[in-house]
Amino acid sequence: MHRTASLLVLALALPLAAHMVSISTGEARLEGARLTYDLRMPLFEASHLKRPDALLEAVRFAGARLIEGRCQPNPADETLRCSAVYNFPEPPKSLHIESRLHIVTVPNHVHVIRAVRGNERDQAVLELSAPSATIRFEPPAPFEVAAQHAAAGFFRLGAAPSLPLFLLALVVAGRSLRELIQLLAMFLLGQGAVAFAVSRMPWQASPRFIEAASALTVAYLAVEVLLLPKAGQRWLIVGVLGAFHGLALHAYLTEVSDGGVSFLSGLFTGELLLAALLWVIGRRAARWRTPLWLSHAPAVFLLAVALVWFGWLLY
């Protein structure tokens, strides 16, 4: 089946320079009307900022007044650490938090914030699809927790540009619906298996390595489509390529720490739905009469994006 300009136009909408793994963590400790907040972020995520203190300005606690705050690099672990103190007019019963870190860093940035009040603890995940959250320090119902984590997994697909890009590569590589289903199954298997296996190990890959490896997975699949259009056992290759995306998934789950199964169910559901949408668009585009050279345009575009992405990481 020819993959024509429709898929190419859709691919152009994907951000080309965003990081695949962009995560920061924060801890908010509430003692009466006083709130102390600590933020940690990899140095390379904030290297473009002229004022590192802009990170503190990007995280807001409703009703709180900033008393003092500063950010400084810690070369020992290659992180930027920020600390701040806030005051409320009176002890709050809940914390409403808003994050704009995805604006001052990269669009797919995720901020995992943990809040502590005495013996009570809670956590929120803030990103482009959910930039604000309210922590009430009350244990929610199990169903509510599962639903929240599943929704976070589903919307995480849009915040990680590498996943839509690789799913587009799978649709381009799938020569039939049956083969596409095989490719998707092996991708999910490789992705989930590696994320689970690495969680049992003390080793964790660096974000830059994960980004570079993910870029090469897209490039490899595009090259195979262009040079080996009739290659067999492509599903086996996709399983191996999915393993590298499992490293990114593990890095995210390490920070989130809770709701792993629910999160994975939401993420995998989103991946399957996006792949189905891309397949339907490709089928409709196949009915159009297009020049032969244009049928290879999506694969050429994927290869170009992957190589530019990889070269930018080496720069």
KETORTOR-814715 format. One line per field, with one value per residue: residue number from 0; x, y, z of N, C-alpha, C in turn; residue in three letters. Coordinates in steps of 0.02 Angstrom, whole numbers, padded with zeros to 5 digits. Example, Ala and Ser with C-alpha at 12.3 -4.5 7.8 and 13.67 -1.06 7.14 Angstrom:
<atoms>
k = [0_1]
n.x = [00660_00642]
n.y = [-00284_-00112]
n.z = [00390_00354]
ca.x = [00615_00684]
ca.y = [-00225_-00053]
ca.z = [00390_00357]
c.x = [00660_00645]
c.y = [-00165_00002]
c.z = [00390_00394]
r = [Ala_Ser]
</atoms>
This chain:
<atoms>
k = [0_1_2_3_4_5_6_7_8_9_10_11_12_13_14_15_16_17_18_19_20_21_22_23_24_25_26_27_28_29_30_31_32_33_34_35_36_37_38_39_40_41_42_43_44_45_46_47_48_49_50_51_52_53_54_55_56_57_58_59_60_61_62_63_64_65_66_67_68_69_70_71_72_73_74_75_76_77_78_79_80_81_82_83_84_85_86_87_88_89_90_91_92_93_94_95_96_97_98_99_100_101_102_103_104_105_106_107_108_109_110_111_112_113_114_115_116_117_118_119_120_121_122_123_124_125_126_127_128_129_130_131_132_133_134_135_136_137_138_139_140_141_142_143_144_145_146_147_148_149_150_151_152_153_154_155_156_157_158_159_160_161_162_163_164_165_166_167_168_169_170_171_172_173_174_175_176_177_178_179_180_181_182_183_184_185_186_187_188_189_190_191_192_193_194_195_196_197_198_199_200_201_202_203_204_205_206_207_208_209_210_211_212_213_214_215_216_217_218_219_220_221_222_223_224_225_226_227_228_229_230_231_232_233_234_235_236_237_238_239_240_241_242_243_244_245_246_247_248_249_250_251_252_253_254_255_256_257_258_259_260_261_262_263_264_265_266_267_268_269_270_271_272_273_274_275_276_277_278_279_280_281_282_283_284_285_286_287_288_289_290_291_292_293_294_295_296_297_298_299_300_301_302_303_304_305_306_307_308_309_310_311_312_313_314]
n.x = [00042_00028_00101_00057_00052_-00032_00004_00129_00104_00042_00148_00230_00180_00233_00337_00507_00620_00604_00639_00649_00641_00600_00605_00570_00584_00497_00477_00360_00340_00230_00201_00098_00059_00167_00266_00387_00484_00566_00655_00716_00813_00882_01037_01057_00930_00897_00991_00976_00918_00922_00902_00903_00815_00693_00630_00571_00476_00392_00320_00180_00093_-00067_-00130_-00019_00123_00278_00422_00562_00684_00793_00903_01028_01167_01219_01358_01404_01306_01255_01139_01013_00968_00834_00767_00637_00536_00373_00229_00066_-00090_-00162_-00160_-00173_-00301_-00283_-00175_-00160_-00084_00007_00094_00210_00319_00333_00328_00438_00542_00539_00404_00359_00389_00387_00332_00354_00282_00292_00201_00203_00130_00145_00114_00050_00047_00057_00045_00074_00066_00122_00101_00098_-00031_-00098_-00082_-00105_-00149_-00236_-00193_-00258_-00226_-00299_-00341_-00384_-00518_-00488_-00528_-00532_-00398_-00341_-00404_-00353_-00215_-00221_-00272_-00166_-00067_-00123_-00126_00006_00060_00045_00134_00259_00353_00426_00358_00235_00304_00377_00271_00211_00311_00297_00171_00200_00290_00212_00144_00023_-00136_-00132_00006_00038_-00028_00048_00172_00140_00106_00229_00305_00243_00265_00407_00432_00363_00421_00557_00551_00500_00601_00717_00680_00710_00842_00993_01046_01024_00984_01053_00963_01003_01064_00954_00872_00952_00961_00826_00802_00879_00807_00695_00758_00819_00709_00649_00749_00749_00622_00640_00752_00740_00607_00535_00574_00580_00515_00504_00439_00515_00626_00563_00523_00646_00682_00581_00623_00714_00630_00568_00661_00647_00517_00536_00617_00525_00426_00501_00511_00377_00328_00207_00055_00087_00034_-00095_-00057_00019_-00082_-00162_-00068_-00033_-00158_-00178_-00073_-00112_-00233_-00189_-00107_-00204_-00279_-00185_-00167_-00294_-00297_-00191_-00244_-00350_-00278_-00213_-00301_-00291_-00222_-00056_00111_00246_00364_00319_00258_00357_00385_00345_00430_00556_00548_00537_00663_00746_00707_00743_00882_00921_00879_00961_01088_01080_01081_01211_01282]
n.y = [-00059_00109_00242_00399_00578_00619_00555_00609_00746_00739_00693_00804_00884_00844_00884_00926_00951_00917_00846_00670_00610_00704_00756_00820_00833_00870_00924_00966_01031_01050_01145_01196_01359_01377_01340_01240_01214_01108_01084_00980_00961_00895_00964_00990_01010_01138_01219_01319_01425_01593_01646_01545_01550_01567_01447_01427_01526_01469_01373_01369_01399_01406_01546_01562_01656_01701_01696_01680_01621_01520_01460_01344_01265_01094_01019_00893_00790_00829_00909_01037_01127_01192_01293_01351_01459_01479_01572_01553_01639_01577_01413_01298_01184_01109_01090_01183_01166_01233_01207_01276_01229_01156_01254_01338_01250_01113_01060_00930_00911_00840_00859_00792_00801_00788_00797_00837_00830_00828_00667_00636_00604_00641_00643_00719_00730_00836_00908_00950_00909_00905_01028_01072_01032_00972_00942_00857_00791_00683_00513_00450_00355_00184_00157_00285_00321_00227_00265_00394_00369_00291_00385_00475_00396_00380_00513_00538_00495_00598_00688_00638_00647_00553_00432_00445_00468_00350_00259_00304_00265_00127_00107_00146_00046_-00068_-00186_-00239_-00256_-00362_-00381_-00259_-00270_-00373_-00307_-00204_-00279_-00340_-00227_-00171_-00277_-00283_-00155_-00152_-00264_-00234_-00117_-00172_-00266_-00186_-00116_-00200_-00190_-00107_-00018_00124_00200_00349_00502_00564_00461_00377_00457_00468_00333_00307_00391_00327_00208_00245_00290_00170_00088_00162_00157_00020_00005_00079_00020_-00117_-00169_-00288_-00366_-00502_-00561_-00442_-00409_-00460_-00377_-00258_-00288_-00287_-00153_-00091_-00114_-00013_00096_00053_00083_00221_00223_00158_00254_00355_00292_00266_00389_00422_00316_00264_00175_00094_-00015_00032_00149_00098_00028_00134_00202_00105_00085_00211_00210_00106_00158_00274_00216_00146_00253_00316_00212_00206_00331_00313_00210_00274_00370_00290_00269_00373_00436_00443_00500_00381_00411_00489_00401_00353_00457_00474_00381_00432_00557_00521_00462_00573_00660_00582_00572_00707_00733_00643_00693_00820_00786_00741_00854]
n.z = [00000_-00042_00046_00060_00030_00135_00256_00266_00286_00410_00485_00481_00578_00696_00833_00806_00879_01010_01171_01205_01331_01459_01611_01771_01949_02101_02271_02388_02544_02671_02812_02924_02885_02806_02666_02595_02450_02339_02190_02062_01916_01765_01710_01572_01526_01562_01506_01411_01472_01519_01643_01775_01883_01827_01823_01948_01941_01852_01916_02012_02164_02214_02298_02377_02435_02373_02467_02471_02354_02253_02122_02082_02000_02017_01994_02029_02016_01897_01894_01907_02043_02134_02263_02369_02471_02532_02589_02657_02681_02781_02857_02726_02666_02557_02413_02269_02120_01986_01836_01724_01664_01549_01456_01474_01458_01368_01258_01292_01424_01587_01750_01903_02054_02228_02375_02548_02706_02867_02916_02800_02628_02454_02274_02114_01937_01818_01660_01483_01440_01560_01652_01781_01951_02097_02260_02392_02505_02545_02546_02391_02310_02260_02126_02072_02079_01990_01871_01855_01835_01719_01629_01630_01570_01442_01391_01396_01279_01186_01237_01218_01087_01016_01016_00935_00815_00794_00787_00670_00583_00595_00536_00406_00376_00382_00275_00259_00344_00432_00448_00507_00629_00685_00695_00785_00898_00930_00953_01068_01155_01161_01210_01336_01401_01416_01492_01610_01641_01659_01769_01871_01887_01944_01855_01748_01597_01521_01487_01364_01293_01275_01194_01079_01039_01013_00905_00810_00797_00724_00608_00563_00533_00431_00333_00305_00249_00132_00066_00080_00040_00032_00136_00252_00413_00484_00597_00700_00704_00740_00869_00936_00915_00986_01114_01146_01160_01272_01370_01384_01433_01554_01620_01640_01720_01832_01895_01917_01994_02053_02011_01899_01819_01782_01716_01609_01540_01495_01414_01316_01258_01200_01106_01020_00970_00904_00806_00735_00684_00601_00510_00448_00386_00298_00217_00154_00085_-00005_-00107_-00190_-00342_-00361_-00399_-00421_-00352_-00248_-00163_-00083_-00002_00138_00207_00171_00230_00366_00385_00362_00467_00577_00562_00570_00699_00771_00736_00794_00928_00941_00922]
ca.x = [00000_00067_00091_00066_00064_-00070_00046_00185_00078_00032_00214_00259_00153_00269_00393_00568_00676_00587_00672_00606_00633_00611_00572_00597_00549_00490_00448_00329_00329_00185_00202_00054_00050_00232_00278_00454_00480_00631_00649_00778_00806_00947_01066_01050_00862_00891_01052_00959_00886_00967_00891_00877_00760_00630_00597_00528_00420_00349_00281_00141_00049_-00121_-00139_00043_00167_00348_00463_00631_00697_00853_00922_01100_01187_01256_01397_01418_01258_01232_01070_00999_00926_00801_00732_00596_00493_00310_00184_-00005_-00123_-00181_-00144_-00220_-00324_-00261_-00128_-00175_-00019_00007_00161_00221_00386_00331_00335_00506_00590_00516_00333_00342_00418_00344_00354_00325_00288_00268_00183_00205_00102_00147_00118_00011_00086_00020_00086_00040_00107_00102_00129_00060_-00101_-00127_-00033_-00121_-00178_-00251_-00175_-00302_-00201_-00349_-00333_-00440_-00542_-00445_-00549_-00512_-00326_-00328_-00426_-00306_-00153_-00235_-00277_-00098_-00034_-00152_-00105_00079_00077_00052_00189_00322_00349_00459_00310_00198_00350_00391_00209_00204_00358_00267_00117_00233_00323_00162_00121_-00047_-00163_-00107_00076_00039_-00046_00107_00223_00118_00111_00299_00329_00218_00298_00475_00431_00344_00467_00620_00535_00494_00665_00764_00658_00739_00915_01015_01069_00975_01015_01048_00913_01031_01072_00887_00850_00991_00940_00758_00808_00905_00755_00654_00800_00829_00647_00640_00798_00726_00565_00665_00801_00719_00534_00506_00609_00539_00526_00511_00411_00568_00666_00524_00527_00710_00679_00536_00660_00743_00576_00555_00706_00615_00459_00561_00639_00466_00394_00544_00494_00307_00330_00143_00007_00120_-00010_-00146_-00024_00036_-00143_-00181_-00019_-00039_-00221_-00166_-00030_-00152_-00282_-00154_-00086_-00264_-00296_-00136_-00180_-00353_-00276_-00151_-00287_-00386_-00230_-00193_-00349_-00274_-00171_00003_00173_00281_00414_00285_00240_00413_00398_00343_00491_00612_00540_00555_00736_00776_00694_00783_00953_00930_00871_01021_01143_01072_01102_01284_01312]
ca.y = [00000_00171_00290_00460_00643_00629_00536_00657_00807_00725_00689_00871_00916_00821_00927_00893_00963_00903_00789_00613_00601_00769_00747_00852_00812_00922_00904_01022_01011_01099_01147_01251_01405_01384_01288_01238_01179_01092_01060_00953_00952_00886_01027_01003_01032_01209_01253_01376_01478_01647_01651_01482_01563_01564_01383_01437_01567_01428_01329_01414_01370_01454_01577_01567_01712_01681_01733_01678_01564_01524_01400_01339_01200_01046_00981_00825_00744_00860_00932_01104_01122_01254_01289_01411_01461_01516_01580_01560_01681_01531_01344_01274_01115_01074_01128_01185_01177_01243_01205_01300_01206_01134_01313_01366_01198_01084_01046_00865_00906_00812_00876_00748_00836_00752_00843_00806_00869_00782_00597_00629_00613_00635_00654_00742_00731_00896_00910_00990_00889_00916_01073_01090_00978_00990_00890_00867_00752_00634_00454_00441_00287_00146_00165_00352_00319_00189_00306_00449_00344_00270_00446_00501_00355_00394_00579_00539_00483_00661_00726_00606_00648_00495_00378_00453_00463_00279_00228_00320_00221_00059_00107_00148_-00019_-00121_-00195_-00262_-00247_-00418_-00367_-00203_-00297_-00408_-00257_-00170_-00326_-00348_-00164_-00166_-00328_-00261_-00095_-00169_-00312_-00200_-00072_-00214_-00297_-00136_-00095_-00247_-00180_-00042_00025_00163_00235_00422_00528_00578_00396_00353_00497_00449_00266_00312_00421_00276_00158_00272_00290_00102_00063_00198_00130_-00047_00015_00105_-00023_-00188_-00166_-00355_-00403_-00542_-00560_-00373_-00406_-00475_-00315_-00208_-00307_-00262_-00079_-00072_-00118_00052_00138_00030_00119_00285_00209_00144_00317_00392_00256_00272_00451_00421_00266_00234_00165_00069_-00056_00076_00194_00060_00014_00195_00217_00056_00099_00269_00190_00067_00202_00317_00175_00133_00315_00324_00161_00226_00387_00284_00172_00323_00403_00242_00271_00428_00423_00484_00476_00328_00439_00517_00347_00343_00518_00467_00348_00479_00608_00491_00455_00640_00684_00542_00590_00774_00724_00611_00740_00874_00760_00735_00921]
ca.z = [00000_-00045_00101_00021_00061_00196_00312_00270_00316_00480_00517_00488_00638_00754_00851_00786_00923_01080_01202_01215_01403_01491_01675_01831_02010_02152_02335_02425_02614_02701_02885_02940_02829_02774_02616_02565_02387_02308_02121_02032_01844_01731_01689_01500_01512_01575_01482_01369_01512_01541_01716_01802_01929_01790_01837_02005_01919_01810_01960_02055_02215_02219_02363_02414_02418_02372_02514_02445_02310_02211_02085_02070_01972_02058_01945_02052_01985_01835_01902_01929_02103_02154_02327_02380_02530_02520_02645_02644_02732_02835_02836_02675_02671_02497_02372_02197_02089_01913_01808_01655_01646_01479_01414_01479_01439_01304_01264_01321_01491_01639_01817_01954_02118_02287_02429_02614_02762_02924_02894_02739_02567_02391_02215_02054_01876_01780_01593_01436_01439_01626_01682_01850_01992_02166_02309_02449_02561_02564_02503_02344_02301_02214_02056_02051_02069_01929_01815_01846_01806_01650_01589_01624_01519_01376_01368_01390_01209_01151_01265_01200_01014_00986_01008_00872_00758_00782_00765_00599_00547_00593_00486_00341_00364_00377_00206_00263_00411_00472_00467_00553_00695_00710_00713_00846_00954_00948_00981_01137_01194_01174_01252_01404_01431_01436_01548_01669_01657_01683_01836_01918_01886_01971_01800_01712_01541_01523_01439_01298_01258_01256_01137_01020_01018_00985_00839_00765_00782_00669_00548_00539_00503_00368_00284_00284_00203_00068_00032_00084_00046_00036_00188_00295_00485_00507_00665_00747_00709_00777_00940_00962_00916_01040_01177_01161_01185_01339_01415_01399_01474_01621_01650_01663_01775_01891_01929_01938_02048_02070_01958_01840_01776_01753_01669_01548_01502_01460_01362_01261_01223_01157_01050_00973_00938_00857_00749_00695_00648_00547_00459_00410_00342_00244_00171_00112_00040_-00056_-00162_-00235_-00391_-00345_-00432_-00384_-00306_-00190_-00117_-00037_00034_00212_00231_00163_00281_00431_00386_00369_00535_00625_00556_00598_00771_00797_00728_00843_00993_00942_00915]
c.x = [00044_00050_00107_00068_00025_-00030_00104_00163_00068_00098_00244_00235_00191_00327_00459_00623_00661_00625_00623_00591_00650_00571_00608_00555_00548_00461_00423_00312_00290_00186_00161_00042_00115_00244_00350_00451_00550_00619_00717_00765_00876_00972_01053_00980_00855_00950_01036_00931_00938_00961_00863_00819_00693_00594_00550_00467_00369_00307_00245_00097_-00004_-00128_-00076_00084_00239_00388_00535_00638_00760_00866_00997_01117_01225_01295_01408_01371_01226_01159_01069_00950_00899_00767_00696_00555_00432_00272_00113_-00035_-00144_-00167_-00196_-00240_-00301_-00211_-00150_-00111_-00027_00079_00162_00292_00389_00336_00407_00560_00573_00444_00316_00372_00366_00373_00316_00336_00256_00258_00179_00175_00097_00159_00081_00054_00041_00066_00044_00091_00080_00138_00083_-00014_-00136_-00080_-00048_-00153_-00190_-00235_-00215_-00280_-00253_-00342_-00393_-00460_-00496_-00463_-00527_-00437_-00309_-00347_-00378_-00241_-00163_-00240_-00208_-00059_-00058_-00126_-00029_00102_00087_00111_00257_00323_00381_00409_00267_00242_00364_00329_00195_00251_00331_00213_00147_00263_00273_00134_00050_-00071_-00137_-00035_00080_00022_00012_00161_00204_00125_00183_00328_00307_00252_00370_00478_00416_00393_00530_00607_00530_00561_00714_00745_00686_00815_00933_01034_01011_01010_01006_00997_00941_01042_01005_00862_00886_00970_00871_00759_00832_00854_00711_00694_00808_00767_00634_00687_00775_00668_00589_00708_00780_00643_00501_00539_00560_00557_00539_00486_00466_00612_00628_00523_00590_00709_00634_00571_00690_00691_00556_00601_00677_00555_00481_00583_00580_00434_00435_00526_00423_00297_00264_00102_00036_00074_-00063_-00116_-00008_-00027_-00167_-00134_-00027_-00104_-00213_-00124_-00070_-00202_-00248_-00131_-00146_-00284_-00249_-00148_-00241_-00336_-00236_-00193_-00326_-00339_-00210_-00240_-00333_-00220_-00112_00063_00209_00330_00381_00265_00295_00425_00394_00406_00552_00608_00559_00631_00769_00767_00738_00856_00967_00926_00935_01082_01140_01094_01178_01318_01330]
c.y = [00062_00215_00359_00522_00654_00612_00585_00721_00797_00722_00757_00906_00895_00867_00892_00900_00946_00843_00731_00603_00668_00769_00788_00828_00870_00893_00966_00997_01067_01091_01208_01295_01415_01325_01294_01192_01170_01061_01037_00940_00940_00952_01042_01025_01108_01249_01315_01434_01531_01658_01586_01492_01563_01499_01390_01479_01526_01379_01373_01374_01423_01480_01587_01626_01689_01726_01737_01617_01575_01458_01401_01270_01159_01001_00908_00775_00774_00879_01005_01099_01190_01243_01355_01403_01504_01522_01586_01606_01640_01460_01317_01201_01074_01119_01125_01208_01184_01245_01231_01281_01182_01192_01339_01314_01171_01063_00980_00856_00883_00831_00833_00781_00794_00801_00805_00855_00822_00711_00584_00645_00605_00655_00677_00742_00786_00897_00950_00973_00899_00962_01092_01030_01004_00930_00904_00830_00705_00574_00445_00367_00250_00155_00233_00355_00285_00230_00363_00426_00321_00331_00477_00462_00371_00461_00585_00529_00548_00703_00697_00599_00587_00439_00386_00445_00390_00242_00243_00276_00150_00055_00108_00080_-00076_-00128_-00220_-00251_-00302_-00405_-00309_-00226_-00334_-00359_-00222_-00216_-00335_-00284_-00157_-00217_-00307_-00201_-00112_-00215_-00279_-00153_-00112_-00243_-00247_-00113_-00140_-00239_-00113_00007_00062_00204_00311_00445_00540_00514_00371_00391_00476_00381_00267_00342_00369_00222_00181_00271_00220_00076_00098_00172_00061_-00042_00036_00055_-00096_-00192_-00234_-00398_-00442_-00534_-00490_-00366_-00419_-00412_-00263_-00224_-00282_-00186_-00054_-00073_-00051_00101_00117_00064_00187_00276_00195_00208_00357_00358_00259_00335_00450_00374_00232_00222_00137_00032_-00012_00123_00159_00045_00075_00211_00170_00066_00159_00252_00152_00111_00248_00277_00160_00194_00325_00274_00181_00283_00360_00246_00219_00356_00356_00242_00327_00407_00471_00457_00425_00357_00466_00463_00332_00403_00510_00435_00394_00533_00581_00484_00522_00667_00648_00561_00660_00771_00695_00658_00797_00850_00754_00803_00950]
c.z = [00000_00015_00070_00064_00126_00258_00321_00303_00391_00517_00527_00550_00700_00769_00838_00837_00996_01106_01209_01288_01435_01556_01729_01890_02059_02215_02371_02495_02649_02777_02907_02880_02790_02727_02591_02503_02358_02240_02097_01958_01814_01703_01614_01482_01519_01549_01441_01408_01532_01616_01742_01850_01894_01802_01897_01987_01879_01851_02010_02103_02230_02291_02403_02390_02425_02419_02490_02401_02269_02178_02075_02045_02023_02010_01965_02020_01923_01838_01920_01987_02122_02221_02338_02443_02515_02586_02621_02697_02793_02812_02786_02688_02611_02460_02299_02162_02013_01889_01737_01633_01574_01431_01415_01462_01370_01312_01297_01391_01541_01706_01867_02022_02174_02343_02495_02665_02822_02899_02829_02678_02506_02334_02157_01997_01832_01714_01548_01436_01505_01665_01754_01885_02062_02211_02372_02511_02589_02518_02457_02340_02252_02141_02030_02037_02003_01868_01801_01813_01734_01604_01578_01571_01449_01349_01364_01318_01171_01176_01248_01124_00981_00973_00945_00810_00742_00759_00691_00557_00542_00540_00416_00324_00356_00307_00202_00334_00457_00494_00516_00624_00726_00734_00779_00907_00977_00978_01054_01182_01211_01220_01325_01438_01456_01494_01613_01690_01687_01753_01890_01923_01916_01916_01768_01658_01548_01473_01369_01259_01233_01195_01073_00994_00986_00915_00788_00750_00725_00604_00519_00503_00436_00314_00260_00236_00134_00030_00031_00091_00053_00090_00232_00369_00512_00578_00718_00758_00751_00852_00973_00966_00972_01108_01196_01186_01255_01390_01433_01444_01546_01657_01677_01723_01839_01931_01956_01997_02063_02006_01894_01793_01743_01702_01604_01507_01464_01403_01303_01222_01176_01097_00998_00935_00887_00796_00704_00653_00589_00491_00416_00362_00283_00193_00125_00062_-00017_-00116_-00212_-00283_-00379_-00383_-00389_-00333_-00243_-00140_-00067_00007_00110_00240_00226_00216_00350_00438_00397_00440_00585_00622_00583_00674_00802_00793_00779_00912_00998_00942_00984]
r = [Met_His_Arg_Thr_Ala_Ser_Leu_Leu_Val_Leu_Ala_Leu_Ala_Leu_Pro_Leu_Ala_Ala_His_Met_Val_Ser_Ile_Ser_Thr_Gly_Glu_Ala_Arg_Leu_Glu_Gly_Ala_Arg_Leu_Thr_Tyr_Asp_Leu_Arg_Met_Pro_Leu_Phe_Glu_Ala_Ser_His_Leu_Lys_Arg_Pro_Asp_Ala_Leu_Leu_Glu_Ala_Val_Arg_Phe_Ala_Gly_Ala_Arg_Leu_Ile_Glu_Gly_Arg_Cys_Gln_Pro_Asn_Pro_Ala_Asp_Glu_Thr_Leu_Arg_Cys_Ser_Ala_Val_Tyr_Asn_Phe_Pro_Glu_Pro_Pro_Lys_Ser_Leu_His_Ile_Glu_Ser_Arg_Leu_His_Ile_Val_Thr_Val_Pro_Asn_His_Val_His_Val_Ile_Arg_Ala_Val_Arg_Gly_Asn_Glu_Arg_Asp_Gln_Ala_Val_Leu_Glu_Leu_Ser_Ala_Pro_Ser_Ala_Thr_Ile_Arg_Phe_Glu_Pro_Pro_Ala_Pro_Phe_Glu_Val_Ala_Ala_Gln_His_Ala_Ala_Ala_Gly_Phe_Phe_Arg_Leu_Gly_Ala_Ala_Pro_Ser_Leu_Pro_Leu_Phe_Leu_Leu_Ala_Leu_Val_Val_Ala_Gly_Arg_Ser_Leu_Arg_Glu_Leu_Ile_Gln_Leu_Leu_Ala_Met_Phe_Leu_Leu_Gly_Gln_Gly_Ala_Val_Ala_Phe_Ala_Val_Ser_Arg_Met_Pro_Trp_Gln_Ala_Ser_Pro_Arg_Phe_Ile_Glu_Ala_Ala_Ser_Ala_Leu_Thr_Val_Ala_Tyr_Leu_Ala_Val_Glu_Val_Leu_Leu_Leu_Pro_Lys_Ala_Gly_Gln_Arg_Trp_Leu_Ile_Val_Gly_Val_Leu_Gly_Ala_Phe_His_Gly_Leu_Ala_Leu_His_Ala_Tyr_Leu_Thr_Glu_Val_Ser_Asp_Gly_Gly_Val_Ser_Phe_Leu_Ser_Gly_Leu_Phe_Thr_Gly_Glu_Leu_Leu_Leu_Ala_Ala_Leu_Leu_Trp_Val_Ile_Gly_Arg_Arg_Ala_Ala_Arg_Trp_Arg_Thr_Pro_Leu_Trp_Leu_Ser_His_Ala_Pro_Ala_Val_Phe_Leu_Leu_Ala_Val_Ala_Leu_Val_Trp_Phe_Gly_Trp_Leu_Leu_Tyr]
</atoms>
